[in-house]
Every structure is written in structure tokens, then in C-alpha cells.
């Protein structure tokens, strides 16, 4: 397809205190096969205290095209950062990646092609593949590691959800369902509630296998204590967010998940079972916290059906 016919696209990178990781991500985003004059990068800094701004400025000096924008807010969470970037981004679609991802050169072209082939889709996303900067943890090989992987197969299909670290959203969908909810805990599937509204509006979410990214995990992040804390926090966030959007987790089912995780860890000497148990424990804790504190249910964002 001739370059001028391609849409102008915005690539948004929400970030918080990950300057070194952000530099790698931005370097990969500046090396896309998509025409450099047809996309921009917008870094949405969620109140970082490191040298994130300096990293962005260095990338700007080193790269004439694409344009690299920078917007900043006080620390309010990833959805607030996404909304801030949307207000400053010029493209349609708007593509989101996480700051701890490395993006292959063909990613943006594949994701935009998915949007063009599926104009009925309000949201398009692709696979998340793990890459280790360090030795991966020992597992039994029966379960995925649980570090953000996403694999829906090798066919383009309609799905319930794609990952917020690899998704494109259309301006028409944003106009129909509204922005991302900013009251949701950042470790709890913050993008899923927005995709629920996309489905409710009569639109679709489409998975494109060619549009994949690397989710990079360092040796420090793969340490067991770090993983247990992170997944406990993720489970807690899921429970709190579920309360806010009117979706509750079953205590009986979650308790069973906790027991199964511990049993799997003991039987197979597998850290994945411990991680699953930590996430279930976080959900139980978050559920109890919401009940005690009476976590408020924010009003739903209006949805316009197409």
C-alpha cells in the first residue's frame, strides 16, 4: 500500500520510574518499518522521580523521525497516563505499549494492518512473548510462567480481551465508550473494563498474531520474593477493581485456587504454583479489604451503542 494512504498513527508509552527500560523500548519503536512520517511516539510520564525526561530528550536528539512527544502528570496511575496521552496524541488508531517491552521492527505495521482489515473492531491487539534478561526461574514446564504472556494462537480472531501492553484503539471507539477509568488499581487489568465497554457498544476486540512484542523480565524481577509480592498486589488490584466495576470474585473458587497453587508447588517443586497462590491470596485480601472499607463503586462510563 502506498505510504500516503497509510493512517497517521500515535504510539503511546505510559511509564513510571523505568528510565533505563524506557530507553530500550523507545529505541525499538524508532526502528519500525512503518513510514516514519506516518507515526509519532508519545511518552506519558506518570510522575517519575528518575531521569525519564532526560531519556526522552536524548532519544529526541538522536532520532529526527518519528517525532517523540513527552507529557507528564503527578503519579495517578496507568489509566490516567493513557488518557493524558490520548489528549495530546494526533493519530488514529492510537497504539499502546508498555515501557518494559521491546518491539520488533514489523510490530506497528502489523498492528495497523489489523486495524485496516477489521474496521469494525474498536480495539486490536497481539501476542506478548516473554524474554529473559537473566536465568528464568525453575518450573515444571506444565504451566505458563504468568508474567504477562499472551498467546491466542496463530489465527486472527475476535477475542474477549487483549493486553494493554499491546493494543490499538480507534478514535470512534473512544468517542462511543469514553476514556479509560482512572479509579482502577494499576495492577488489576486496568484496560479490561474499557474493552468490556467496547463489547457493550456493539464493537469487537480482535487479536492479530503477527503484531507481537517482547515482554522483558530481568533477573531481579524474576526473583521469587519479588514475584510473590507483585502477584499478590495484582490479585489485590483485581479484587478492588472488580468491586468498583460490579464484578466480584468467588471466595470459594479463589480459596480453591489458593489451595491448588500450593499443592502444585509442593508436588512439582514449581514456583508457578506459589505465584498462583500469591495472586489468589491477594484476591482474598482485596475482597476482604473492599468489604471492610466499603470500596466505592464509581459510576459507569456512558456507552453509546453503534
C-alpha positions as a Python dict, from the first residue, in 0.01 Angstrom:
ca = {
    (1, 'X'): (0, 0, 0),
    (2, 'X'): (146, 342, -89),
    (3, 'X'): (274, 538, 209),
    (4, 'X'): (40, 839, 178),
    (5, 'X'): (-263, 608, 210),
    (6, 'X'): (-148, 476, 545),
    (7, 'X'): (-310, 637, 851),
    (8, 'X'): (-113, 864, 1079),
    (9, 'X'): (-67, 665, 1399),
    (10, 'X'): (22, 754, 1758),
    (11, 'X'): (223, 512, 1972),
    (12, 'X'): (174, 577, 2344),
    (13, 'X'): (413, 455, 2613),
    (14, 'X'): (288, 507, 2972),
    (15, 'X'): (584, 498, 3211),
    (16, 'X'): (678, 537, 3577),
    (17, 'X'): (1035, 521, 3714),
    (18, 'X'): (1171, 290, 3447),
    (19, 'X'): (1406, 521, 3260),
    (20, 'X'): (1655, 251, 3156),
    (21, 'X'): (1384, 17, 3037),
    (22, 'X'): (1207, 304, 2860),
    (23, 'X'): (1522, 384, 2662),
    (24, 'X'): (1526, 31, 2518),
    (25, 'X'): (1157, 46, 2435),
    (26, 'X'): (1185, 383, 2260),
    (27, 'X'): (1489, 273, 2062),
    (28, 'X'): (1292, -23, 1925),
    (29, 'X'): (991, 197, 1849),
    (30, 'X'): (1208, 436, 1648),
    (31, 'X'): (1323, 148, 1425),
    (32, 'X'): (987, 42, 1282),
    (33, 'X'): (928, -47, 917),
    (34, 'X'): (615, 170, 922),
    (35, 'X'): (692, 501, 743),
    (36, 'X'): (850, 738, 995),
    (37, 'X'): (646, 1033, 868),
    (38, 'X'): (322, 843, 939),
    (39, 'X'): (362, 786, 1312),
    (40, 'X'): (456, 965, 1632),
    (41, 'X'): (556, 843, 1978),
    (42, 'X'): (403, 996, 2292),
    (43, 'X'): (563, 917, 2628),
    (44, 'X'): (315, 962, 2915),
    (45, 'X'): (520, 1006, 3233),
    (46, 'X'): (316, 910, 3539),
    (47, 'X'): (511, 1119, 3790),
    (48, 'X'): (853, 953, 3756),
    (49, 'X'): (1127, 1054, 4001),
    (50, 'X'): (1415, 918, 3790),
    (51, 'X'): (1569, 1060, 3470),
    (52, 'X'): (1281, 963, 3241),
    (53, 'X'): (1258, 1314, 3095),
    (54, 'X'): (1631, 1310, 3014),
    (55, 'X'): (1597, 975, 2840),
    (56, 'X'): (1318, 1109, 2619),
    (57, 'X'): (1522, 1420, 2537),
    (58, 'X'): (1822, 1207, 2439),
    (59, 'X'): (1608, 992, 2209),
    (60, 'X'): (1472, 1311, 2052),
    (61, 'X'): (1824, 1439, 1981),
    (62, 'X'): (1934, 1109, 1832),
    (63, 'X'): (1624, 1049, 1617),
    (64, 'X'): (1490, 1304, 1370),
    (65, 'X'): (1187, 1091, 1287),
    (66, 'X'): (946, 979, 1415),
    (67, 'X'): (852, 1271, 1638),
    (68, 'X'): (879, 1184, 2009),
    (69, 'X'): (646, 1375, 2240),
    (70, 'X'): (653, 1391, 2620),
    (71, 'X'): (368, 1466, 2862),
    (72, 'X'): (381, 1442, 3240),
    (73, 'X'): (138, 1423, 3530),
    (74, 'X'): (158, 1368, 3904),
    (75, 'X'): (154, 998, 3990),
    (76, 'X'): (-208, 893, 3928),
    (77, 'X'): (-185, 552, 3761),
    (78, 'X'): (-156, 399, 3418),
    (79, 'X'): (-512, 474, 3302),
    (80, 'X'): (-474, 841, 3386),
    (81, 'X'): (-146, 839, 3190),
    (82, 'X'): (-321, 675, 2896),
    (83, 'X'): (-593, 939, 2900),
    (84, 'X'): (-337, 1220, 2923),
    (85, 'X'): (-157, 1083, 2617),
    (86, 'X'): (-484, 1048, 2426),
    (87, 'X'): (-550, 1418, 2478),
    (88, 'X'): (-214, 1503, 2317),
    (89, 'X'): (-190, 1233, 2052),
    (90, 'X'): (-282, 1315, 1692),
    (91, 'X'): (-314, 969, 1541),
    (92, 'X'): (-591, 721, 1472),
    (93, 'X'): (-550, 446, 1571),
    (94, 'X'): (-363, 503, 1897),
    (95, 'X'): (-133, 211, 1980),
    (96, 'X'): (-20, 132, 2335),
    (97, 'X'): (293, -49, 2451),
    (98, 'X'): (442, -88, 2799),
    (99, 'X'): (778, 60, 2893),
    (100, 'X'): (925, -283, 2972),
    (101, 'X'): (872, -418, 2621),
    (102, 'X'): (1099, -449, 2320),
    (103, 'X'): (914, -410, 1993),
    (104, 'X'): (1018, -589, 1671),
    (105, 'X'): (1053, -372, 1364),
    (106, 'X'): (738, -510, 1198),
    (107, 'X'): (510, -462, 1501),
    (108, 'X'): (348, -130, 1417),
    (109, 'X'): (287, -219, 1051),
    (110, 'X'): (123, -547, 1157),
    (111, 'X'): (-96, -381, 1419),
    (112, 'X'): (-211, -105, 1184),
    (113, 'X'): (-277, -362, 912),
    (114, 'X'): (-501, -546, 1159),
    (115, 'X'): (-695, -225, 1219),
    (116, 'X'): (-734, -163, 847),
    (117, 'X'): (-851, -520, 780),
    (118, 'X'): (-1101, -502, 1065),
    (119, 'X'): (-1259, -156, 1063),
    (120, 'X'): (-1546, -292, 1275),
    (121, 'X'): (-1306, -352, 1565),
    (122, 'X'): (-1277, -83, 1830),
    (123, 'X'): (-964, -247, 1971),
    (124, 'X'): (-694, -464, 1813),
    (125, 'X'): (-406, -637, 1991),
    (126, 'X'): (-147, -908, 1956),
    (127, 'X'): (70, -1163, 2138),
    (128, 'X'): (300, -1094, 2431),
    (129, 'X'): (614, -1311, 2432),
    (130, 'X'): (849, -1337, 2728),
    (131, 'X'): (1218, -1263, 2700),
    (132, 'X'): (1451, -1313, 2994),
    (133, 'X'): (1739, -1084, 3085),
    (134, 'X'): (1885, -1345, 3315),
    (135, 'X'): (1818, -1707, 3404),
    (136, 'X'): (1446, -1797, 3402),
    (137, 'X'): (1303, -1947, 3721),
    (138, 'X'): (1272, -2323, 3755),
    (139, 'X'): (926, -2455, 3666),
    (140, 'X'): (775, -2793, 3596),
    (141, 'X'): (701, -2695, 3237),
    (142, 'X'): (329, -2767, 3273),
    (143, 'X'): (219, -2411, 3337),
    (144, 'X'): (299, -2071, 3179),
    (145, 'X'): (524, -1851, 3387),
    (146, 'X'): (248, -1596, 3442),
    (147, 'X'): (450, -1284, 3360),
    (148, 'X'): (216, -1120, 3115),
    (149, 'X'): (235, -1375, 2835),
    (150, 'X'): (-48, -1374, 2584),
    (151, 'X'): (-95, -1629, 2308),
    (152, 'X'): (-433, -1675, 2140),
    (153, 'X'): (-295, -1887, 1859),
    (154, 'X'): (-181, -1822, 1503),
    (155, 'X'): (-512, -1702, 1354),
    (156, 'X'): (-672, -1359, 1352),
    (157, 'X'): (-982, -1396, 1572),
    (158, 'X'): (-1230, -1196, 1777),
    (159, 'X'): (-1150, -1226, 2149),
    (160, 'X'): (-1279, -1103, 2481),
    (161, 'X'): (-959, -917, 2571),
    (162, 'X'): (-613, -821, 2454),
    (163, 'X'): (-331, -687, 2668),
    (164, 'X'): (-296, -316, 2741),
    (165, 'X'): (74, -358, 2665),
    (166, 'X'): (0, -437, 2301),
    (167, 'X'): (-321, -285, 2174),
    (168, 'X'): (-452, -29, 1927),
    (169, 'X'): (-770, 167, 1995),
    (170, 'X'): (-980, 356, 1744),
    (171, 'X'): (-1097, 712, 1797),
    (172, 'X'): (-1451, 609, 1707),
    (173, 'X'): (-1448, 355, 1991),
    (174, 'X'): (-1320, 617, 2237),
    (175, 'X'): (-1597, 853, 2127),
    (176, 'X'): (-1854, 576, 2176),
    (177, 'X'): (-1746, 435, 2512),
    (178, 'X'): (-1540, 711, 2673),
    (179, 'X'): (-1187, 717, 2818),
    (180, 'X'): (-1012, 469, 3046),
    (181, 'X'): (-1138, 456, 3406),
    (182, 'X'): (-887, 633, 3629),
    (183, 'X'): (-1012, 496, 3962),
    (184, 'X'): (-889, 142, 3894),
    (185, 'X'): (-585, -4, 4072),
    (186, 'X'): (-291, -17, 3830),
    (187, 'X'): (-216, -386, 3897),
    (188, 'X'): (-554, -529, 3816),
    (189, 'X'): (-629, -539, 3445),
    (190, 'X'): (-692, -166, 3405),
    (191, 'X'): (-761, -197, 3032),
    (192, 'X'): (-1014, -482, 3060),
    (193, 'X'): (-1303, -269, 3183),
    (194, 'X'): (-1259, -41, 2880),
    (195, 'X'): (-1272, -344, 2649),
    (196, 'X'): (-1590, -458, 2825),
    (197, 'X'): (-1744, -127, 2719),
    (198, 'X'): (-1623, -179, 2363),
    (199, 'X'): (-1814, -509, 2352),
    (200, 'X'): (-2120, -345, 2512),
    (201, 'X'): (-2119, -80, 2239),
    (202, 'X'): (-2159, -348, 1973),
    (203, 'X'): (-1797, -329, 1854),
    (204, 'X'): (-1532, -603, 1869),
    (205, 'X'): (-1186, -675, 2004),
    (206, 'X'): (-963, -852, 1752),
    (207, 'X'): (-641, -1046, 1807),
    (208, 'X'): (-374, -1024, 1533),
    (209, 'X'): (-97, -1286, 1575),
    (210, 'X'): (155, -1101, 1356),
    (211, 'X'): (159, -797, 1589),
    (212, 'X'): (369, -940, 1873),
    (213, 'X'): (604, -779, 2125),
    (214, 'X'): (867, -898, 2373),
    (215, 'X'): (786, -854, 2742),
    (216, 'X'): (1130, -831, 2902),
    (217, 'X'): (1187, -968, 3252),
    (218, 'X'): (1514, -902, 3437),
    (219, 'X'): (1682, -1140, 3680),
    (220, 'X'): (1574, -917, 3971),
    (221, 'X'): (1211, -922, 3857),
    (222, 'X'): (1218, -1300, 3827),
    (223, 'X'): (1335, -1348, 4187),
    (224, 'X'): (1075, -1538, 4388),
    (225, 'X'): (1018, -1278, 4666),
    (226, 'X'): (970, -1004, 4404),
    (227, 'X'): (730, -1217, 4202),
    (228, 'X'): (526, -1315, 4506),
    (229, 'X'): (486, -951, 4612),
    (230, 'X'): (396, -842, 4261),
    (231, 'X'): (137, -1114, 4206),
    (232, 'X'): (-17, -1065, 4549),
    (233, 'X'): (-55, -697, 4457),
    (234, 'X'): (-204, -796, 4121),
    (235, 'X'): (-462, -1020, 4287),
    (236, 'X'): (-549, -745, 4534),
    (237, 'X'): (-589, -499, 4247),
    (238, 'X'): (-813, -739, 4058),
    (239, 'X'): (-1041, -771, 4362),
    (240, 'X'): (-1057, -396, 4425),
    (241, 'X'): (-1120, -321, 4059),
    (242, 'X'): (-1385, -592, 4046),
    (243, 'X'): (-1566, -424, 4332),
    (244, 'X'): (-1553, -87, 4158),
    (245, 'X'): (-1698, -218, 3834),
    (246, 'X'): (-1951, -453, 3996),
    (247, 'X'): (-1770, -781, 3928),
    (248, 'X'): (-1694, -994, 4232),
    (249, 'X'): (-1459, -1289, 4269),
    (250, 'X'): (-1599, -1604, 4430),
    (251, 'X'): (-1438, -1658, 4771),
    (252, 'X'): (-1493, -2033, 4743),
    (253, 'X'): (-1335, -2054, 4398),
    (254, 'X'): (-1046, -1824, 4490),
    (255, 'X'): (-974, -2027, 4804),
    (256, 'X'): (-968, -2340, 4589),
    (257, 'X'): (-720, -2167, 4353),
    (258, 'X'): (-501, -2087, 4653),
    (259, 'X'): (-500, -2449, 4767),
    (260, 'X'): (-438, -2585, 4418),
    (261, 'X'): (-147, -2346, 4370),
    (262, 'X'): (17, -2454, 4693),
    (263, 'X'): (-43, -2821, 4612),
    (264, 'X'): (110, -2779, 4265),
    (265, 'X'): (416, -2606, 4413),
    (266, 'X'): (472, -2885, 4666),
    (267, 'X'): (401, -3174, 4430),
    (268, 'X'): (612, -3049, 4139),
    (269, 'X'): (856, -2816, 4317),
    (270, 'X'): (733, -2546, 4082),
    (271, 'X'): (738, -2172, 4159),
    (272, 'X'): (439, -2113, 3930),
    (273, 'X'): (217, -2277, 4191),
    (274, 'X'): (346, -2037, 4457),
    (275, 'X'): (286, -1741, 4226),
    (276, 'X'): (-70, -1859, 4154),
    (277, 'X'): (-128, -1898, 4527),
    (278, 'X'): (5, -1548, 4596),
    (279, 'X'): (-230, -1400, 4336),
    (280, 'X'): (-527, -1588, 4485),
    (281, 'X'): (-426, -1472, 4835),
    (282, 'X'): (-417, -1116, 4704),
    (283, 'X'): (-769, -1153, 4565),
    (284, 'X'): (-893, -1282, 4902),
    (285, 'X'): (-721, -994, 5080),
    (286, 'X'): (-856, -739, 4835),
    (287, 'X'): (-1206, -880, 4868),
    (288, 'X'): (-1188, -852, 5248),
    (289, 'X'): (-1043, -501, 5223),
    (290, 'X'): (-1321, -388, 4993),
    (291, 'X'): (-1584, -532, 5228),
    (292, 'X'): (-1435, -367, 5538),
    (293, 'X'): (-1363, -29, 5382),
    (294, 'X'): (-1669, -25, 5161),
    (295, 'X'): (-1469, 43, 4844),
    (296, 'X'): (-1694, 276, 4643),
    (297, 'X'): (-1837, 177, 4312),
    (298, 'X'): (-1768, 459, 4070),
    (299, 'X'): (-2047, 539, 3824),
    (300, 'X'): (-2021, 355, 3497),
    (301, 'X'): (-1894, 548, 3196),
    (302, 'X'): (-2182, 603, 2947),
    (303, 'X'): (-2169, 380, 2640),
    (304, 'X'): (-2319, 469, 2306),
    (305, 'X'): (-2431, 166, 2108),
    (306, 'X'): (-2343, 174, 1742),
}
